[in-house]
Amino acid sequence: MLRKYFYPAFLSLFVLLVGLIVIFGKKKPDMPELKNRNAIISSTSEWLNTKEAIEGLLITLRKDPGNNAARLNLALAYIQEARITGDHTYYDNAALDLLEEVLKKEPENVDALCGKASVYLSAHQFAEAIPVAQKAIKLDSHKAFSYGLLVDAYVELGEYEKAVETTDKMVSVRPDIRSYSRVSYLREIHGEYAGAIEAMDMAVKAGMPGLEQTAWARVNLGQLYEHTGKLAEAENQYLMALEERPNYAYALAGLGRVEKAKGNYKQALQHLEKAGQSINELSFISEMAEVYSLSRQTEKATAANNKVIEAIKNTHVSGGKLQHFADLELAEAYVQNGEYDLARKHALAEHKRRPKNIDVNHLIAWVAYKKGNYKEAGQYMETALRTHSQNPTLVYRAGLIQLKSGNKEKGIALMQQALSTNPFLSPDLKAEGQNYLAIK
């Protein structure tokens, strides 16, 4: 699943950079440079301030290569730039190189450790992030951000009990937008949609309007409304995010999903295309592929999925020492293309790295269902349901697997439960079980 609720922005650290503006100097080729943003997201005062601040840090480092403070701030700025532009392959590698230089001289620099753990999370190296975040916590047990990174790693590895325990510690250290958002996601994982919405609303209210992390929280609040079939409320959150932060790509994509749920495929594609023009985010292309498929534009759907597949493959050979793992995303793209053997191969590769994660088990179960392996599908789905998630797509698919396994009554009950949570499930998915529901 491409959507993520976590990895909150480094803005609380990055805002310090804006005051570091100095005169421009001569560039040096061995320094990781700042890339220009595309036109849609380069016209704001925020970008002008960011650009000047980063150029100032680059000049400082060229004049004084041993300046660890400037090197750290540049790394944190690049981590944030990766979030805003979607260019994780370049900026994650640049940030990691800078952070490792900092840690050579200051192995107990907590901010550098947090930055390194964040880069590992971005690259989906979740197990590698854990000892780095734990070291940061050991050095400073009062820094809430370190706990948040550890929560994210535990969630992705399917260590949900540890994630809940660590989130409780994080909230006790600092109840803010970052801790509330993690509370929300864990409540969602455990099937508590009302509580998840409440916590994400608290996260939004704790944030400063206009900042990226606040817009991120608002978009996630909108997604919670989407999942519970409240399209008007979801749309309202996306519109408010765009009012506070114009052209915010994730809010545009949210509007696209709302239009898709309504069956307005032309409008959905318009929003998703605009979102994709803002930042390099493959999930937007995947969502466009789904809309193409629903509108029976099969060739365009296949082309979009192939674009995602090639882009993910290229991240492994694009240079830099940081490997980005994306087998789950590859598997999802192959599922949309109907290439189930390849989907299974990559889903199992992801499962090997994190066998307890419910999203990974959900995908393998669905691939097994598509291949007619209903016993195997049931086994993986059992793990996917272990947190009692009420995700309507997950629950509906679980119902279909029960039906094919001969448990008709239980299967129908699960499908009805999913539709009561969200009646706007994908028409293609609903079609898989509509005959069973019709004859009940």
C-alpha positions in Angstrom: 0.0 0.0 0.0 1.5 3.3 -1.1 -0.4 5.4 1.1 1.5 6.3 4.3 0.3 8.1 7.5 3.7 8.4 9.0 7.2 9.7 8.3 6.2 13.3 9.4 8.2 16.2 8.1 11.4 17.4 9.5 10.0 21.0 9.4 10.5 21.5 13.1 14.2 21.2 12.5 14.3 22.6 9.0 12.7 26.0 9.9 16.0 26.8 11.5 17.6 26.8 8.1 15.6 29.8 6.7 17.7 32.2 8.8 21.0 30.8 7.4 20.9 32.8 4.1 24.3 34.0 2.9 25.7 35.3 -0.3 26.1 32.9 -3.3 29.5 31.4 -4.0 31.2 29.2 -6.6 29.9 25.7 -6.8 32.0 22.7 -6.1 31.3 19.5 -8.0 31.7 17.0 -5.2 29.0 18.6 -3.0 25.4 17.2 -3.3 23.5 20.0 -5.0 20.0 21.2 -4.7 17.8 20.5 -7.7 15.3 22.9 -9.0 11.7 22.1 -8.3 9.2 21.9 -11.1 7.2 25.0 -12.1 4.0 24.1 -10.1 5.8 23.9 -6.7 8.5 26.5 -7.3 6.5 29.7 -7.3 6.0 30.0 -3.5 7.9 32.1 -1.0 8.7 28.9 0.9 10.7 27.6 -2.1 12.6 30.9 -2.4 13.5 30.8 1.3 14.4 27.1 1.1 16.6 27.6 -1.9 18.5 30.5 -0.4 18.9 28.7 2.9 20.3 25.6 1.3 22.6 27.5 -1.0 23.9 29.3 2.1 24.6 26.0 3.7 26.4 24.7 0.6 28.6 27.8 0.5 29.4 27.5 4.2 30.5 23.9 3.6 32.7 24.8 0.6 34.4 27.4 2.7 34.5 25.2 5.9 34.2 21.5 5.0 34.6 20.6 8.7 31.4 22.5 9.7 29.3 19.7 11.2 26.4 21.8 12.1 26.0 23.0 8.5 26.4 19.5 7.2 23.7 18.2 9.5 21.3 21.0 8.6 21.9 20.4 4.9 21.1 16.7 5.4 17.9 17.5 7.2 16.9 20.0 4.5 17.4 17.4 1.8 15.3 14.9 3.7 12.5 17.4 3.8 13.1 18.3 0.1 12.6 14.6 -0.7 9.2 14.7 0.9 8.1 17.8 -1.0 9.4 16.8 -4.4 9.1 13.0 -4.3 12.8 12.6 -5.5 13.7 10.2 -2.7 16.4 8.4 -4.7 18.6 11.4 -5.1 17.9 13.3 -1.8 18.0 10.2 0.4 21.4 9.2 -0.9 22.7 12.8 -0.5 21.3 13.0 3.0 22.7 9.7 4.1 26.2 10.6 2.8 26.1 13.9 4.7 24.8 12.3 7.9 27.4 9.6 7.9 30.1 12.3 7.7 28.5 14.0 10.7 28.4 10.7 12.7 32.0 10.0 12.0 33.0 13.0 14.0 30.0 13.0 16.4 28.7 9.4 16.8 26.3 10.5 19.5 24.7 13.3 17.6 21.0 12.6 18.2 19.7 14.8 15.4 22.0 13.0 12.9 20.9 9.6 14.2 17.3 10.6 13.8 18.0 11.8 10.3 19.7 8.5 9.4 16.8 6.5 10.8 14.4 8.6 8.7 16.4 7.9 5.6 16.3 4.2 6.3 12.5 4.4 6.7 12.2 6.3 3.4 14.2 3.5 1.7 12.0 0.9 3.3 14.9 -0.5 5.3 12.8 -0.8 8.3 14.8 -3.3 10.3 17.9 -1.1 9.8 16.1 1.9 11.2 15.4 0.3 14.6 18.8 0.2 16.2 19.6 3.7 15.0 16.4 5.1 16.5 16.9 3.1 19.7 20.4 4.6 20.0 18.9 8.1 19.7 16.4 7.4 22.4 19.1 6.0 24.7 21.1 9.2 24.3 18.1 11.4 24.8 14.9 9.9 26.2 13.1 13.2 26.1 13.2 13.7 22.3 9.7 12.6 21.0 10.8 12.5 17.4 13.1 9.5 18.1 10.2 7.6 19.5 8.1 8.4 16.4 10.8 6.9 14.1 10.8 3.8 16.1 7.0 3.5 16.0 7.1 3.8 12.2 9.7 1.0 11.9 7.7 -1.3 14.3 4.5 -0.6 12.3 6.0 -1.5 9.0 7.6 -4.7 10.4 4.2 -5.7 11.9 5.4 -5.3 15.5 2.1 -3.6 16.4 2.3 -4.2 20.2 5.7 -2.6 20.3 4.4 0.2 18.2 1.6 0.9 20.6 3.9 0.8 23.6 6.3 3.2 22.0 3.6 5.5 20.9 2.4 5.8 24.5 5.9 6.9 25.5 6.0 9.4 22.6 2.7 11.0 23.6 3.8 11.2 27.2 7.0 13.0 26.1 5.3 15.4 23.7 1.6 15.3 22.7 1.7 17.1 19.3 0.9 16.6 15.6 3.4 13.9 15.2 2.4 11.8 18.2 -1.4 12.2 17.5 -0.9 11.1 13.9 0.7 7.9 15.1 -2.0 7.3 17.6 -4.5 7.7 14.7 -2.8 5.2 12.5 -2.5 2.5 15.2 -6.2 2.9 16.0 -7.0 2.5 12.4 -4.9 -0.7 12.2 -6.8 -2.1 15.1 -10.2 -1.3 13.6 -11.1 1.8 15.6 -12.1 4.2 12.9 -13.9 6.6 15.2 -10.9 6.9 17.4 -8.5 7.2 14.5 -10.5 10.1 13.1 -10.6 11.8 16.5 -6.8 11.5 16.9 -6.0 12.7 13.4 -8.3 15.7 13.9 -6.3 16.5 17.0 -3.1 16.2 14.9 -4.5 18.7 12.4 -5.5 21.1 15.1 -2.1 20.8 16.7 -0.3 21.8 13.5 0.3 25.3 12.0 -1.9 26.0 9.0 0.1 26.1 5.7 3.0 23.9 6.9 3.5 20.7 4.9 3.2 18.4 8.0 -0.2 20.0 8.8 -1.4 19.5 5.2 -0.2 15.9 5.4 -2.2 15.3 8.6 -5.3 16.9 7.0 -5.0 14.6 3.9 -4.8 11.6 6.2 -7.9 12.7 8.0 -9.6 12.9 4.6 -8.5 9.4 3.8 -10.0 8.1 7.0 -13.3 9.7 5.9 -12.9 8.1 2.5 -12.4 4.7 4.0 -15.6 5.1 6.0 -17.7 6.2 3.0 -17.9 9.9 4.1 -17.0 11.4 0.7 -18.3 14.9 1.5 -16.2 15.1 4.7 -13.2 13.8 2.8 -13.6 16.3 0.0 -13.9 19.1 2.5 -10.5 18.2 4.1 -8.8 18.1 0.8 -10.2 21.5 -0.2 -9.1 23.0 3.1 -5.6 21.5 2.6 -5.4 23.2 -0.8 -6.7 26.5 0.6 -3.9 26.4 3.1 -1.3 25.0 0.8 -2.1 25.6 -2.9 -1.3 22.8 -5.3 -0.6 20.3 -2.5 -0.2 17.1 -4.5 -1.6 14.7 -1.9 -4.8 16.8 -1.5 -5.2 16.9 -5.3 -4.9 13.1 -5.4 -7.5 12.9 -2.6 -9.9 14.9 -4.7 -9.2 12.5 -7.5 -10.1 9.5 -5.4 -13.3 11.1 -4.3 -14.3 11.7 -7.9 -13.3 8.1 -8.7 -15.6 6.9 -5.9 -18.4 8.9 -7.3 -17.8 7.4 -10.8 -16.6 10.7 -12.2 -13.6 9.2 -13.9 -12.8 12.2 -16.2 -12.6 14.6 -13.2 -10.6 12.0 -11.2 -8.0 11.8 -13.9 -7.7 15.6 -14.1 -7.0 15.8 -10.4 -4.5 12.9 -10.4 -2.7 14.3 -13.5 -2.2 17.6 -11.8 -1.0 15.9 -8.6 1.6 14.0 -10.7 2.7 17.2 -12.3 3.5 18.6 -8.9 5.8 15.9 -7.5 7.3 12.6 -8.5 5.0 10.2 -6.7 4.3 6.8 -8.2 1.1 6.2 -6.2 -0.6 8.9 -8.3 0.2 6.9 -11.5 -1.1 3.7 -9.9 -4.3 5.5 -9.0 -4.6 6.7 -12.5 -4.1 3.2 -13.7 -7.0 2.1 -11.6 -9.2 4.9 -13.0 -8.3 3.9 -16.5 -9.2 0.3 -15.7 -12.6 1.3 -14.2 -13.3 3.4 -17.3 -12.4 0.5 -19.5 -9.3 2.2 -21.0 -7.3 -1.0 -20.8 -4.3 0.0 -22.8 -3.8 3.2 -20.8 -4.2 1.2 -17.6 -1.5 -1.3 -18.6 0.8 1.5 -19.8 0.5 3.4 -16.5 1.2 0.2 -14.5 4.2 -0.5 -16.7 5.5 3.0 -16.1 5.3 2.4 -12.3 7.0 -1.0 -12.7 9.9 0.5 -14.7 10.3 3.4 -12.4 10.5 1.2 -9.3 13.0 -1.1 -11.0 15.1 1.9 -11.9 15.5 3.0 -8.3 17.6 -0.1 -7.8 20.1 0.9 -10.5 20.0 4.7 -10.3 23.3 5.1 -8.4 24.0 5.7 -4.7 24.7 3.2 -2.0 21.2 3.3 -0.4 19.0 0.6 -1.8 15.3 1.3 -1.9 13.1 -1.7 -1.3 9.8 -1.6 -3.1 8.7 -5.2 -3.7 5.3 -4.5 -2.2 4.7 -1.6 -4.7 5.9 -3.8 -7.6 3.6 -6.6 -6.6 0.6 -4.2 -6.5 1.4 -3.0 -10.0 1.7 -6.5 -11.3 -1.6 -7.4 -9.7 -3.3 -4.5 -11.5 -1.7 -5.8 -14.7 -3.0 -9.3 -14.0 0.6 -10.7 -13.9 0.0 -12.8 -10.8 3.1 -14.9 -10.9 5.3 -11.8 -10.8 3.1 -10.3 -8.2 3.5 -13.3 -6.0 7.3 -13.4 -6.5 7.7 -9.8 -5.3 5.0 -10.0 -2.5 6.9 -13.1 -1.1 10.2 -11.2 -1.3 8.6 -8.4 0.8 7.1 -11.0 3.2 10.5 -12.4 3.8 11.6 -9.0 5.1 8.5 -8.3 7.2 6.3 -11.4 7.6 4.1 -9.9 10.3 2.9 -6.8 8.4 -0.8 -7.0 7.7 -0.6 -5.2 4.3 2.0 -7.6 3.0 -0.1 -10.6 4.1 -3.2 -9.0 2.6 -1.6 -8.7 -0.8 -0.3 -12.2 -0.8 -3.7 -13.5 0.1 -5.3 -11.6 -2.7 -2.8 -12.8 -5.2 -3.4 -16.4 -4.0 -7.2 -15.8 -4.4 -6.6 -14.6 -8.0 -4.6 -17.7 -8.8 -7.3 -19.9 -7.3 -5.2 -21.0 -4.3 -7.9 -20.5 -1.8 -6.4 -22.5 1.1 -3.2 -20.4 0.8 -5.2 -17.2 0.5 -7.0 -18.1 3.8 -3.8 -18.7 5.6 -2.3 -15.3 4.7 -5.6 -13.5 5.2 -5.7 -14.9 8.8 -2.5 -13.0 9.5 -3.8 -9.9 7.7 -6.8 -9.8 9.9 -5.0 -10.4 13.2 -5.3 -6.8 14.3 -9.0 -6.7 13.6 -8.6 -4.1 11.0 -11.8 -2.8 9.5 -10.3 -1.7 6.2 -13.3 -2.3 3.9 -11.2 -3.5 1.0 -9.4 -6.0 3.3 -12.6 -7.2 4.9 -14.5 -7.6 1.5 -11.6 -9.6 0.1 -11.6 -11.7 3.2 -15.2 -12.4 2.6 -14.6 -13.5 -1.0 -11.8 -15.9 0.2 -14.3 -17.4 2.7 -16.8 -17.9 0.0 -14.4 -19.7 -2.3 -13.3 -21.8 0.7 -16.8 -23.0 1.2 -17.8 -20.7 4.1 -20.7 -19.0 2.4 -22.4 -17.5 5.4 -19.2 -16.1 6.9 -18.1 -14.7 3.5 -21.4 -12.9 2.9 -21.3 -11.5 6.4 -17.8 -10.1 5.9 -18.7 -8.5 2.5 -21.8 -6.9 4.0 -19.7 -5.6 6.9 -17.2 -4.0 4.4 -20.0 -2.4 2.5 -21.6 -1.0 5.6 -18.3 0.7 6.4 -17.8 2.0 2.9 -20.4 1.5 0.2 -18.1 3.2 -2.3 -15.7 0.3 -2.7 -14.2 -0.3 -6.2 -16.9 -1.4 -8.6 -14.6 -4.1 -9.9 -14.1 -5.5 -6.4 -17.8 -5.4 -5.6 -18.6 -7.2 -8.8 -16.5 -10.2 -7.6 -19.2 -10.8 -4.9 -22.3 -9.2 -6.1 -24.0 -12.4 -7.2 -23.5 -14.0 -3.8 -25.0 -10.9 -2.1 -27.9 -10.8 -4.6 -29.0 -14.4 -3.9 -28.6 -14.3 -0.1 
